[in-house]
Amino acid sequence: MLAPQPNPLLGTGFHTVGAASAALCYAPQRYLHQWSWQTYWLLQAAACWFILPWIFAWFTIPELGAVLAEAPKHAMLKSYLLGVVYGVGGIAFGVAIRYIGYSLTYALAISISCVLGTLIPPLMAGTLGDTLSTGAGLYVVAGVLLGGGAMFVTGFAGFRREREIAGSANAAPFNARLGLPIVILAGVLSAVFNFSLQAAQPVADVAAKHGAGYFQGNVIYIFSNSGAFTTTLFYAGWLAMRAKSWGEYVRTADGTGLVRNYLLALLTGLLWYLQFFFYGLGHVRMGRFEFSSWAIHMIILILLSCGFGVAIGEWKKCRMSTKLLVTCSIALLLGAVGLITYGNYLASPPAPAA
């Protein structure tokens, strides 16, 4: 299998496909029939975090058993433990929604995760200074920071939309005093997932030596995702025990829709996992500034989520000032993607002469 070659434009395309999968993965949830949240969440998490990583690794990593035997054990363990911490961030994300709403939680948590998850790894590795010393690096870092600010604008626009559509009488409870600290925690811990991916890079390097090529990143998810599943299993399992909802896996209250629920949950898990699959395909093509992959993925995720909302008319009933705000946020997100992509393009090695 060919060794990965830098191609930032194609890499950004793969990141876009992965972000689109992430933006759409929660859509099946609205069609569930008489299932508790924890019943659905645990099943789709089992598919995304545990089952699919092994299936994709088995079919795309040559000599998987030998790779796992040769790979450094400390890298596997570190990736797994960081995945466990990331799972705590996912729980905090869900709790924050209860206090400050979906739009504000999503934008704030993702923007924090985007900036920290992108800039801290090269800072800890001592390479951020070298990155900033080049014109290409400045474009990439500027794009990351612009993307973080654009996400905040997007979240503020979403918050205004929720208030304008719901009306003050029917507005959901809003408690910034509780919600903001929790969403900050969610953003910080969500950034840990990028650290988990980087911690297992030595395992991917071994997979590359065995001919994994562009699919070498698939072996990483065996460890990072299983760590996140461990946290989810304990939390969703505790909710199921408290609510006594384990029986929903074998029968719904009215005896119908069970097969459909299983299919919808598995579809959610597949869409969620595909974001990581295409993330890996994009990451190995980003050239010198692979660290920017996390920012590109997060920014495009917010961009597509916002764009889908505009396309299906979610903003039609908003005030003109709110429409202008979301238009501004989309423009800023596009600008951030452009800066990061252009910086990676400048850093790519020139094509070999014919």
C-alpha positions in Angstrom: 0.0 0.0 0.0 1.3 3.5 -0.9 2.8 5.7 1.8 0.6 8.7 2.5 1.4 11.8 0.5 0.6 15.4 1.5 -2.5 16.7 -0.2 -4.2 19.4 2.0 -7.0 20.1 -0.4 -8.0 16.4 -0.6 -7.5 16.1 3.2 -9.9 19.0 3.8 -12.4 17.3 1.6 -12.2 14.1 3.7 -12.6 16.3 6.8 -15.7 17.8 5.3 -17.2 14.4 4.7 -16.5 13.4 8.3 -17.9 16.6 9.7 -21.0 16.1 7.6 -21.5 12.7 9.2 -21.1 14.2 12.6 -23.5 17.0 11.8 -26.2 14.4 10.8 -25.6 11.7 13.3 -28.2 12.8 15.8 -31.0 13.1 13.2 -32.2 9.5 13.6 -32.9 10.1 17.3 -36.1 12.0 16.6 -37.7 8.9 15.0 -37.2 6.6 18.0 -40.4 5.0 19.5 -40.8 4.7 23.2 -37.2 4.3 24.2 -35.5 6.1 27.0 -32.5 8.3 26.2 -30.0 6.0 28.0 -31.3 2.9 26.1 -30.7 4.6 22.7 -27.5 6.3 23.8 -25.8 3.1 25.1 -26.6 1.1 22.0 -25.4 3.7 19.5 -22.3 4.3 21.7 -21.6 0.5 21.7 -21.7 0.6 17.9 -19.6 3.8 17.5 -17.1 3.5 20.3 -16.6 -0.3 20.6 -17.8 -2.5 17.7 -17.1 -0.4 14.6 -13.5 0.5 15.5 -12.7 -3.2 15.6 -14.5 -4.0 12.4 -12.9 -1.2 10.4 -9.5 -1.9 11.8 -9.8 -5.6 11.0 -10.6 -4.9 7.3 -8.2 -2.0 6.8 -5.1 -2.8 8.9 -3.0 -5.6 7.4 -1.7 -8.1 10.1 -3.7 -6.4 12.8 -2.7 -8.9 15.4 1.0 -8.4 14.7 0.5 -4.6 14.8 -1.1 -4.8 18.3 1.7 -7.2 19.5 4.5 -4.9 18.3 3.0 -1.5 19.2 4.1 0.2 22.4 1.8 -0.7 25.3 2.1 2.6 27.0 0.7 4.4 23.9 -2.3 2.1 23.9 -2.9 2.7 27.6 -2.5 6.4 27.4 -4.9 6.7 24.5 -7.5 4.6 26.3 -7.2 6.6 29.5 -7.5 9.9 27.7 -10.5 8.5 25.9 -12.1 7.9 29.3 -11.5 11.5 30.2 -13.1 12.6 26.9 -16.2 10.5 27.8 -16.6 12.7 30.9 -16.6 15.7 28.7 -19.4 14.2 26.6 -21.5 13.8 29.8 -20.8 17.3 30.8 -21.9 18.5 27.4 -25.3 16.8 27.8 -25.8 18.3 31.3 -24.9 21.8 30.0 -27.7 21.7 27.4 -30.2 21.5 30.2 -29.1 24.9 31.6 -28.0 27.0 28.6 -29.6 25.3 25.6 -28.3 23.3 22.7 -27.0 26.1 20.4 -24.9 27.9 23.0 -23.6 24.7 24.5 -22.7 23.3 21.1 -20.8 26.4 20.0 -19.0 27.2 23.2 -17.9 23.6 23.9 -16.8 23.0 20.3 -15.0 26.4 20.1 -13.0 25.6 23.3 -12.3 22.1 22.2 -11.2 23.4 18.8 -8.7 25.9 20.1 -7.3 23.9 23.0 -7.2 20.6 21.1 -5.3 22.2 18.2 -2.8 24.5 19.9 -1.9 22.7 23.1 -0.4 19.5 21.6 2.3 21.5 19.5 2.8 23.8 22.5 3.5 20.8 24.8 5.7 19.2 22.1 7.7 22.5 21.8 6.9 22.9 18.1 4.4 25.8 18.2 7.2 28.4 18.1 8.6 26.8 14.9 5.1 26.8 13.5 4.5 30.5 14.2 7.9 31.4 12.7 6.6 30.5 9.2 4.1 32.3 7.1 2.2 29.1 6.5 2.0 28.5 10.3 0.7 31.9 10.9 -2.2 31.3 8.4 -3.0 28.0 10.2 -3.0 29.5 13.7 -4.9 32.5 12.6 -7.6 30.3 11.0 -7.8 28.3 14.3 -8.4 31.4 16.4 -10.8 32.9 13.8 -12.7 29.6 13.8 -13.0 29.7 17.6 -14.4 33.2 17.6 -16.8 32.3 14.7 -18.1 29.4 16.7 -18.9 31.8 19.6 -20.8 34.1 17.2 -22.7 31.1 15.9 -23.6 30.0 19.4 -24.8 33.5 20.3 -26.9 33.6 17.1 -28.4 30.2 18.0 -29.2 31.4 21.5 -31.0 34.5 20.1 -32.9 32.2 17.7 -34.1 30.0 20.4 -35.4 32.9 22.4 -37.1 34.6 19.5 -38.9 31.5 18.3 -39.9 30.2 21.7 -41.0 33.5 23.1 -40.4 34.7 26.6 -43.4 32.8 28.0 -42.4 29.4 26.7 -38.7 29.8 26.8 -36.7 27.0 28.3 -35.1 27.6 31.7 -31.8 29.4 31.4 -29.2 29.2 34.2 -25.8 30.6 33.1 -24.4 30.4 36.6 -24.6 26.6 36.4 -24.4 26.1 32.7 -21.3 28.1 31.8 -18.9 26.4 34.2 -20.2 23.0 33.0 -19.9 23.9 29.3 -16.3 25.1 29.9 -15.6 21.8 31.5 -17.2 20.0 28.6 -15.1 22.0 26.1 -11.8 21.4 27.9 -12.4 17.7 28.3 -13.6 17.3 24.8 -10.3 18.6 23.6 -8.7 15.7 25.3 -9.9 13.4 22.5 -7.4 15.0 20.1 -4.7 14.2 22.7 -6.0 10.7 22.8 -5.6 10.4 19.1 -2.0 11.8 19.2 -1.1 9.5 22.1 -1.8 6.4 20.0 0.2 7.7 17.0 3.1 5.3 17.7 0.5 2.5 17.2 -0.5 4.0 13.9 3.2 4.2 12.9 3.5 0.5 13.5 0.4 -0.1 11.3 2.0 2.0 8.6 5.0 -0.3 8.6 2.7 -3.2 8.0 1.2 -1.5 5.0 -1.8 0.2 6.4 -1.1 3.4 4.4 -3.8 5.9 4.4 -5.9 3.7 6.8 -3.2 3.6 9.6 -5.3 5.9 11.8 -8.1 3.3 12.1 -6.1 1.3 14.6 -6.0 4.3 17.0 -9.8 4.3 17.5 -9.6 0.8 19.1 -8.1 2.5 22.1 -9.4 6.1 22.1 -13.0 5.1 21.4 -13.1 2.2 23.8 -12.0 4.6 26.6 -15.0 6.9 25.8 -17.3 3.9 25.7 -16.2 2.9 29.2 -17.4 6.2 30.6 -20.6 6.0 28.6 -21.2 2.4 29.8 -21.0 3.4 33.4 -23.1 6.6 33.1 -25.8 5.2 30.8 -25.9 1.9 32.7 -26.4 3.8 36.0 -29.3 5.8 34.4 -30.8 2.5 33.2 -30.6 0.9 36.6 -32.1 4.0 38.3 -35.0 4.1 35.7 -35.3 0.3 35.4 -35.2 0.7 31.6 -33.1 -2.4 30.7 -36.3 -4.2 29.5 -36.7 -1.7 26.6 -34.0 -3.6 24.7 -36.4 -6.5 24.3 -39.8 -4.8 24.2 -41.3 -1.3 23.9 -44.3 -0.3 26.0 -46.8 -1.0 23.2 -44.8 -3.8 21.7 -44.0 -2.1 18.4 -41.1 -0.3 16.8 -38.3 -2.3 18.5 -36.5 -3.3 15.2 -36.8 0.2 13.9 -35.3 1.6 17.2 -32.3 -0.8 16.8 -31.8 0.2 13.2 -31.9 3.9 14.1 -29.5 3.6 17.0 -27.1 1.6 14.8 -27.4 4.2 12.1 -26.5 6.9 14.6 -23.5 4.9 15.7 -22.4 4.4 12.1 -22.7 8.1 11.2 -20.8 9.0 14.4 -18.0 6.6 13.6 -17.7 7.7 10.0 -16.6 11.1 11.2 -13.5 9.4 12.7 -12.9 7.2 9.7 -12.8 10.2 7.3 -11.0 12.3 9.9 -8.2 9.7 9.7 -8.1 9.8 5.9 -7.9 13.6 6.0 -5.4 13.8 8.8 -2.7 11.8 7.0 -2.9 14.1 4.0 -2.6 17.4 5.8 1.2 17.6 5.4 3.4 19.5 7.8 0.6 20.9 9.9 -1.3 17.7 10.8 -2.1 19.3 14.1 -4.6 21.5 12.3 -6.8 18.5 11.5 -8.8 18.9 14.7 -9.6 22.5 14.1 -10.6 21.9 10.5 -12.9 19.1 11.6 -14.5 21.1 14.4 -14.9 24.3 12.3 -16.5 22.5 9.3 -18.8 20.6 11.7 -20.2 23.8 13.1 -20.3 25.3 9.6 -22.3 22.4 8.2 -24.6 22.2 11.2 -25.4 25.9 10.9 -25.7 25.7 7.1 -28.1 22.8 7.3 -30.3 24.7 9.7 -30.4 27.7 7.3 -31.2 25.4 4.4 -34.2 23.8 6.1 -35.6 27.2 7.2 -34.8 27.1 10.9 -33.9 30.8 10.9 -36.9 32.1 8.8 -38.9 33.4 11.8 -35.9 35.2 13.4 -35.4 38.9 13.4 -33.3 40.5 10.7 -30.5 41.3 13.1 -30.3 37.6 14.1 -30.2 36.5 10.4 -27.4 38.9 9.8 -25.6 37.5 12.8 -25.8 33.9 11.6 -24.8 35.1 8.1 -21.7 36.7 9.6 -20.9 33.6 11.5 -21.0 31.5 8.4 -18.7 33.9 6.6 -16.3 33.8 9.5 -16.3 30.0 9.5 -15.7 29.9 5.8 -12.8 32.3 6.3 -11.3 30.2 9.0 -11.4 27.0 6.8 -9.8 29.0 4.0 -7.0 30.3 6.2 -6.2 26.9 7.6 -6.4 25.2 4.2 -4.2 27.8 2.6 -1.6 27.6 5.3 -1.4 23.8 4.8 -1.2 24.3 1.1 1.8 26.7 1.5 3.5 24.1 3.8 3.1 21.2 1.4 6.2 20.0 -0.5 6.2 20.9 -4.2 5.1 18.3 -6.6 7.9 16.3 -8.1 9.0 17.3 -11.6 7.8 15.2 -14.4 
